[in-house]
Amino acid sequence: MRLSELWQKKQPTISLEFFPARTPEAEENLERVIDQLIFFEPDFVGVTFGAGGSTREGSRHLIDKILNDKGFDVVPYFAGYGLGPDDIEAVLESYQFLGVENVLVVRGDPPHNQPNFQPHPESMAHATDLLDFIRPLFPFCLGAAGYPEGHSEAESKEKDLEYLRMKVMKGAEFIITNYFYDNQYYFDYVERCRRLGIDVPILPSIMPVFNVKMMESLSKLCGATITPKLRAGLADLSTTDKRALLNFGIDFGFEQCKELLQAGVPGIHFYTMDRSPSTAGILAKLRREGVLPC
Ligand SMILES: Cc1cc2nc3c(=O)[nH]c(=O)nc-3n(C[C@H](O)[C@H](O)[C@H](O)COP(=O)(O)OP(=O)(O)OC[C@H]3O[C@@H](n4cnc5c(N)ncnc54)[C@H](O)[C@@H]3O)c2cc1C
């Protein structure tokens, strides 16, 4: 179903994000993780697209599996950086063929591990250009990425929001945000968006805490502040007690989701990182405590 229609019928939604596996072992693990998490009956599942088209086949395969084998709506992400117009059309045609109805359009970044990567000469500079190109060619319900703390390259938060407004004017019907560890970033962001006339649903993303090293490096990369409250909670834990860290992450994520849901967000989007215990723990607790219906 188109997300614009889904949110008219049902709020809040629960959605999960997966990335395609790159090895046979990871593929096996992912299969298990998907089966464990679809138990929670997500309203849709996001599937990432590797920088420069690096997971093109893997993304298509994963979309097909979740949509057509498991029977859950999939929102593929499409990162256009490095690809030319023919490739963009070919990827999106393959998604249309699979039965996809929604696509989250992001610019993407140069691939980290390929210093010699050569973008196609007609690679598009911004998500706004991609939306311009895709909108007249495909009937998808299109979405765009939003950054409650601002995008790392943005001249200013104001300029970043002007471009977000442009993305909506060019056809984005929903926004999925980057993750954050303090809901106030999201609340302020939504308020600033609404003041600018951006009136589409803005879906908050949650990144469960389960690995401190990974949290530090990803947060730097993605521009998500590790708040003093989060640091203080982590400082109280033994560095070798993985179970305590998992439980802390579940409680922290639960509190974030509870506050967001009580504020009336359209849904919660989980960055699962292709692991199940944290997301499953948060969802189970939300149900147990009556924040989400069983
Ligand atoms: C929910 C979510 C999902 C993601 N999924 C993926 C994925 O699957 N694969 C992947 O590779 N990456 C993914 N990303 C990361 C994303 O590709 C990067 O953050 C990238 O650096 C920016 O993408 P964007 O679509 O926001 O770019 P843009 O909207 O193009 O913005 C990039 C920068 O340019 C500025 N800008 C925007 N439009 C213009 C314009 N017209 N003129 C001048 N400046 C402009 C913005 O202020 C910003 O600073 C995701 C991000 C989010 C939040």
The ligand as an SDF file (V2000), in Angstrom:
LIG
                    3D

 53 58  0  0  0  0  0  0  0  0999 V2000
   16.3080    7.3240    6.5310 C   0  0  0  0  0  0  0  0  0  0  0  0
   17.6100    7.3320    5.7670 C   0  0  0  0  0  0  0  0  0  0  0  0
   17.8850    6.2770    4.8910 C   0  0  0  0  0  0  0  0  0  0  0  0
   19.0990    6.2520    4.1790 C   0  0  0  0  0  0  0  0  0  0  0  0
   19.3470    5.1960    3.3260 N   0  0  0  0  0  0  0  0  0  0  0  0
   20.4960    5.1500    2.6240 C   0  0  0  0  0  0  0  0  0  0  0  0
   20.7630    4.0700    1.7220 C   0  0  0  0  0  0  0  0  0  0  0  0
   19.9760    3.1240    1.5870 O   0  0  0  0  0  0  0  0  0  0  0  0
   21.9320    4.0910    1.0380 N   0  0  0  0  0  0  0  0  0  0  0  0
   22.8330    5.1100    1.1490 C   0  0  0  0  0  0  0  0  0  0  0  0
   23.8710    5.0800    0.4690 O   0  0  0  0  0  0  0  0  0  0  0  0
   22.6000    6.1450    1.9970 N   0  0  0  0  0  0  0  0  0  0  0  0
   21.4660    6.1880    2.7330 C   0  0  0  0  0  0  0  0  0  0  0  0
   21.2210    7.2480    3.5820 N   0  0  0  0  0  0  0  0  0  0  0  0
   22.2760    8.2570    3.7880 C   0  0  0  0  0  0  0  0  0  0  0  0
   22.2030    9.3890    2.7600 C   0  0  0  0  0  0  0  0  0  0  0  0
   22.4630    8.9010    1.4560 O   0  0  0  0  0  0  0  0  0  0  0  0
   23.2770   10.4150    3.1460 C   0  0  0  0  0  0  0  0  0  0  0  0
   22.9560   11.0190    4.3660 O   0  0  0  0  0  0  0  0  0  0  0  0
   23.6110   11.4630    2.0970 C   0  0  0  0  0  0  0  0  0  0  0  0
   24.7870   12.1590    2.5170 O   0  0  0  0  0  0  0  0  0  0  0  0
   22.5390   12.5160    1.8850 C   0  0  0  0  0  0  0  0  0  0  0  0
   21.4250   12.0220    1.2920 O   0  0  0  0  0  0  0  0  0  0  0  0
   20.1490   12.9930    1.0770 P   0  0  0  0  0  0  0  0  0  0  0  0
   19.1740   12.2630    0.2530 O   0  0  0  0  0  0  0  0  0  0  0  0
   19.7010   13.5510    2.3610 O   0  0  0  0  0  0  0  0  0  0  0  0
   20.8650   14.1260    0.1940 O   0  0  0  0  0  0  0  0  0  0  0  0
   20.4530   15.5980   -0.2090 P   0  0  0  0  0  0  0  0  0  0  0  0
   19.0020   15.8460    0.0530 O   0  0  0  0  0  0  0  0  0  0  0  0
   20.9410   15.8040   -1.6030 O   0  0  0  0  0  0  0  0  0  0  0  0
   21.2610   16.4660    0.8290 O   0  0  0  0  0  0  0  0  0  0  0  0
   22.6780   16.3910    0.9390 C   0  0  0  0  0  0  0  0  0  0  0  0
   23.2310   17.7580    1.3520 C   0  0  0  0  0  0  0  0  0  0  0  0
   23.0350   18.7120    0.2950 O   0  0  0  0  0  0  0  0  0  0  0  0
   22.1620   19.7770    0.6930 C   0  0  0  0  0  0  0  0  0  0  0  0
   21.2140   19.9180   -0.4170 N   0  0  0  0  0  0  0  0  0  0  0  0
   20.0740   19.2080   -0.6250 C   0  0  0  0  0  0  0  0  0  0  0  0
   19.5120   19.5880   -1.7920 N   0  0  0  0  0  0  0  0  0  0  0  0
   20.3040   20.5270   -2.3430 C   0  0  0  0  0  0  0  0  0  0  0  0
   20.2470   21.2820   -3.5460 C   0  0  0  0  0  0  0  0  0  0  0  0
   19.2500   21.1170   -4.4240 N   0  0  0  0  0  0  0  0  0  0  0  0
   21.2530   22.1700   -3.7960 N   0  0  0  0  0  0  0  0  0  0  0  0
   22.2780   22.3350   -2.9280 C   0  0  0  0  0  0  0  0  0  0  0  0
   22.3840   21.6480   -1.7480 N   0  0  0  0  0  0  0  0  0  0  0  0
   21.4020   20.7390   -1.4560 C   0  0  0  0  0  0  0  0  0  0  0  0
   21.5000   19.3330    1.9910 C   0  0  0  0  0  0  0  0  0  0  0  0
   21.2640   20.4360    2.8480 O   0  0  0  0  0  0  0  0  0  0  0  0
   22.5420   18.3730    2.5810 C   0  0  0  0  0  0  0  0  0  0  0  0
   23.5060   19.0570    3.3160 O   0  0  0  0  0  0  0  0  0  0  0  0
   20.0390    7.3110    4.3330 C   0  0  0  0  0  0  0  0  0  0  0  0
   19.7490    8.3620    5.1970 C   0  0  0  0  0  0  0  0  0  0  0  0
   18.5530    8.3770    5.9200 C   0  0  0  0  0  0  0  0  0  0  0  0
   18.2830    9.5000    6.8720 C   0  0  0  0  0  0  0  0  0  0  0  0
  1  2  1  0
  2  3  1  0
  2 52  2  0
  3  4  2  0
  4  5  1  0
  4 50  1  0
  5  6  2  0
  6  7  1  0
  6 13  1  0
  7  8  2  0
  7  9  1  0
  9 10  1  0
 10 11  2  0
 10 12  1  0
 12 13  2  0
 13 14  1  0
 14 15  1  0
 14 50  1  0
 15 16  1  0
 16 17  1  0
 16 18  1  0
 18 19  1  0
 18 20  1  0
 20 21  1  0
 20 22  1  0
 22 23  1  0
 23 24  1  0
 24 25  2  0
 24 26  1  0
 24 27  1  0
 27 28  1  0
 28 29  2  0
 28 30  1  0
 28 31  1  0
 31 32  1  0
 32 33  1  0
 33 34  1  0
 33 48  1  0
 34 35  1  0
 35 36  1  0
 35 46  1  0
 36 37  1  0
 36 45  1  0
 37 38  2  0
 38 39  1  0
 39 40  1  0
 39 45  2  0
 40 41  1  0
 40 42  2  0
 42 43  1  0
 43 44  2  0
 44 45  1  0
 46 47  1  0
 46 48  1  0
 48 49  1  0
 50 51  2  0
 51 52  1  0
 52 53  1  0
M  END
$$$$
